Amino acid sequence: MIFIIEDDELMAECISKACGTNKIKIFSNAFSAIEALNQELPELIFLDILLSGPNGFTFINEIASYPDTSQIPIVIISSLDFSGQDLENYGVVGTINKDTLVPKEIKAYVKRYTN
């Protein structure tokens, strides 16, 4: 299962299609994604940072505080620049710039982190 946490519906659909699988759950905010973690743990999370309500960093800090969720790989998809920032301690395995996003970047993460 892959979680996509993105408040822009069109962007969420584009990420979903690029994943190439139907094992996707899309969330428009961090609250619903955190609630869903109680039901099912995803293999991979694509996360927007600038969410309405709690932002992506709040979500990352929340899941990093629990042993069963802290190991879930997270890919940040944002128009913000995260180059030079070490986010590995928070489970972030990569970042993708929304402005230059191409489907093969999404597919590469899906292939690497899911069965």
KAUR-V283365 format. One record per residue. N is the residue number from 1. RES is the residue in three letters. SS is DSSP state (@ for helix, = for strand, . for the rest). PHI is phi in radians with two decimals (NA if undefined). PSI is psi in radians with two decimals (none if undefined). Layout:
# KAUR-V283365
n: (N/N)
res: (RES/RES)
ss: (SS/SS)
phi: (PHI/PHI)
psi: (PSI/PSI)
This chain:
# KAUR-V283365
n: (1/2/3/4/5/6/7/8/9/10/11/12/13/14/15/16/17/18/19/20/21/22/23/24/25/26/27/28/29/30/31/32/33/34/35/36/37/38/39/40/41/42/43/44/45/46/47/48/49/50/51/52/53/54/55/56/57/58/59/60/61/62/63/64/65/66/67/68/69/70/71/72/73/74/75/76/77/78/79/80/81/82/83/84/85/86/87/88/89/90/91/92/93/94/95/96/97/98/99/100/101/102/103/104/105/106/107/108/109/110/111/112/113/114/115)
res: (MET/ILE/PHE/ILE/ILE/GLU/ASP/ASP/GLU/LEU/MET/ALA/GLU/CYS/ILE/SER/LYS/ALA/CYS/GLY/THR/ASN/LYS/ILE/LYS/ILE/PHE/SER/ASN/ALA/PHE/SER/ALA/ILE/GLU/ALA/LEU/ASN/GLN/GLU/LEU/PRO/GLU/LEU/ILE/PHE/LEU/ASP/ILE/LEU/LEU/SER/GLY/PRO/ASN/GLY/PHE/THR/PHE/ILE/ASN/GLU/ILE/ALA/SER/TYR/PRO/ASP/THR/SER/GLN/ILE/PRO/ILE/VAL/ILE/ILE/SER/SER/LEU/ASP/PHE/SER/GLY/GLN/ASP/LEU/GLU/ASN/TYR/GLY/VAL/VAL/GLY/THR/ILE/ASN/LYS/ASP/THR/LEU/VAL/PRO/LYS/GLU/ILE/LYS/ALA/TYR/VAL/LYS/ARG/TYR/THR/ASN)
ss: (./=/=/=/=/./././@/@/@/@/@/@/@/@/@/@/@/././././=/=/=/=/././@/@/@/@/@/@/@/@/././././././=/=/=/=/././././././././@/@/@/@/@/@/@/@/@/././././././././=/=/=/=/=/=/./././././././././@/@/@/./=/=/=/=/=/=/./././././@/@/@/@/@/@/@/@/@/@/@/./.)
phi: (NA/-2.09/-1.74/-2.05/-1.99/-2.67/-1.52/-1.61/-1.02/-1.14/-1.11/-1.06/-1.14/-1.10/-1.11/-1.04/-1.13/-1.16/-1.13/1.27/-2.50/-1.72/-1.56/-2.25/-2.22/-1.86/-2.21/-1.62/-2.67/-1.22/-0.99/-1.16/-1.17/-1.12/-1.06/-1.16/-1.10/-1.24/-1.67/-2.73/-1.71/-1.35/-1.44/-2.73/-2.22/-1.75/-2.26/-1.41/-1.58/-1.55/-1.65/-1.32/1.39/-1.04/-1.41/-1.08/-1.20/-1.09/-1.07/-1.04/-1.09/-1.11/-1.29/-1.21/-1.52/-2.14/-1.02/-1.32/-1.90/-1.18/-1.65/-1.30/-1.19/-2.11/-1.99/-1.43/-2.08/-2.70/-1.50/-1.34/-1.66/-1.94/-1.10/1.43/-1.75/-1.59/-1.95/-1.05/-1.11/-1.79/1.51/-1.40/-1.74/3.13/-2.30/-2.25/-1.41/-1.04/-1.24/-2.14/-0.99/-2.23/-0.93/-1.12/-1.15/-1.09/-1.04/-1.10/-1.18/-1.07/-1.10/-1.28/-1.94/-2.17/-1.54)
psi: (2.45/2.30/2.36/2.09/1.79/2.22/-0.15/1.91/-0.73/-0.76/-0.71/-0.74/-0.69/-0.76/-0.76/-0.82/-0.67/-0.44/-0.53/0.44/2.76/0.09/1.16/2.47/2.24/2.34/2.41/-0.09/2.86/-0.60/-0.91/-0.57/-0.73/-0.73/-0.70/-0.47/-0.39/-0.39/-0.66/2.39/2.18/2.83/-0.41/2.55/2.24/2.17/2.18/2.55/-0.73/1.29/2.70/2.54/-2.59/2.33/3.13/-0.59/-0.60/-0.75/-0.82/-0.81/-0.67/-0.89/-0.42/-0.30/-0.01/2.32/-0.65/-0.35/-0.28/-0.31/0.02/2.16/2.40/2.33/2.08/2.27/1.93/2.76/-0.10/2.66/2.06/0.23/2.44/-0.03/2.32/1.83/0.12/-0.61/-0.27/0.17/0.10/2.07/-0.14/2.91/2.55/2.29/2.17/-0.57/-0.41/0.20/2.33/2.54/-0.60/-0.46/-0.77/-0.86/-0.65/-0.74/-0.71/-0.81/-0.68/-0.63/0.00/2.82/none)
